[in-house]
Amino acid sequence: MGQDSNQKVIEIAYRILKYLDKNPNAEDTSRGIVGWWLVQQAMEVEAIYVQQALDSLVSKRLIKESLNPDNQILYQINRQNLKKVKAFLKQSNAGGLHHSEQP
């Protein structure tokens, strides 16, 4: 097993133990662990990045926020800034938006 593979195994082992530490009564098959436990953890991490991206787009006034009747924030395109949206999309597509770049 190469160094990269070994590091990935260590990372996954850590994530499995972290899940079990939070959910001590959990048990599942290997397929279930992949499909539920590890995906759930990845989604929690992605949710942080999604919120940061939304906050960035709101601050640039490319999207806007509103509240629904349950006081949840809804996001939608800012129609008053469609030219800026198109320019952002064109720039991001032409230059290739990298993971280190923020919207």
Secondary structure, DSSP 8 states (H G I E B T S, - for coil): --HHHHHHHHHHHHHHHHHHHH-TT----HHHIIIIIIHHHHHHHHHHHHHHHHHHHHHTTSEEEEE-TTS-EEEEE-GGGHHHHHHHHHHHHHHT--TTS--
